């Protein structure tokens, strides 16, 4: 199965992708150069495929490219960053 692209909708402060007609998203707030990841949602029907991880990776890659720090306020994003220490330098605080 081909992975759908992840779209960064900067005006809506989210990253989105679609699979089998279901929309998965990561929401964030941006304040003073800090991306606060507030919510990651993947519908149950398309869960277990690594979609949430792809969303978090897209978000932190965008943060790195933009020179932002990251606050993983969402529990999934926090766990993902813990499992990927190559992104630990982005964590604010």
URLIN-V704207 format. One record per backbone hydrogen bond with DSSP energy under -0.5 kcal/mol. NH is the residue of the N-H (numbers start at 0). CO is the residue of the C=O. If there is no record, write none. Layout:
NH/CO  NH/CO
This chain:
6/4  6/15  8/6  8/13  9/7  11/8  12/8  12/9  13/8  14/25  15/6  16/23  18/21  21/18  23/16  23/21  24/40  25/14  26/38  27/12  28/35  30/28  30/33  33/30  34/68  35/28  35/33  36/34  36/70  37/26  37/35  38/26  40/24  45/42  46/43  48/45  53/49  54/50  55/51  56/52  57/53  58/54  59/55  60/56  61/57  62/58  63/59  64/60  65/61  66/62  66/63  67/62  68/32  69/89  70/34  71/69  72/36  72/70  73/36  77/73  78/74  79/75  80/76  81/77  82/78  83/79  83/80  86/83  87/84  89/86  90/87  91/69
